[in-house]
């Protein structure tokens, strides 16, 4: 293999690792924001969580619905939860 190909493959590998680490940190931040005292942060976190369907996210949304008192945010979370449950089976 020539050195350009090796450098390209190494760059792709490093990029994938860095991307994975950043995504994990982002997921953690948004999950914490879901239980924030600020409604706008919670709405933003719901938007993010809606794009990450998993069994763990479904459990998190169940906990969130038990906790959330704001009607608009509850309705949004219920819609997201129904969609995820249908998608995951």
Secondary structure as the mmCIF struct_conf table of DSSP 4:
data_model
#
loop_
_struct_conf.conf_type_id
_struct_conf.id
_struct_conf.beg_label_comp_id
_struct_conf.beg_label_asym_id
_struct_conf.beg_label_seq_id
_struct_conf.end_label_comp_id
_struct_conf.end_label_asym_id
_struct_conf.end_label_seq_id
HELX_RH_AL_P HELX_RH_AL_P1 UNK A 3 UNK A 33
TURN_TY1_P TURN_TY1_P1 UNK A 34 UNK A 35
BEND BEND1 UNK A 37 UNK A 37
HELX_RH_AL_P HELX_RH_AL_P2 UNK A 39 UNK A 49
TURN_TY1_P TURN_TY1_P2 UNK A 50 UNK A 51
BEND BEND2 UNK A 52 UNK A 52
HELX_RH_AL_P HELX_RH_AL_P3 UNK A 55 UNK A 67
HELX_RH_AL_P HELX_RH_AL_P4 UNK A 71 UNK A 88
#
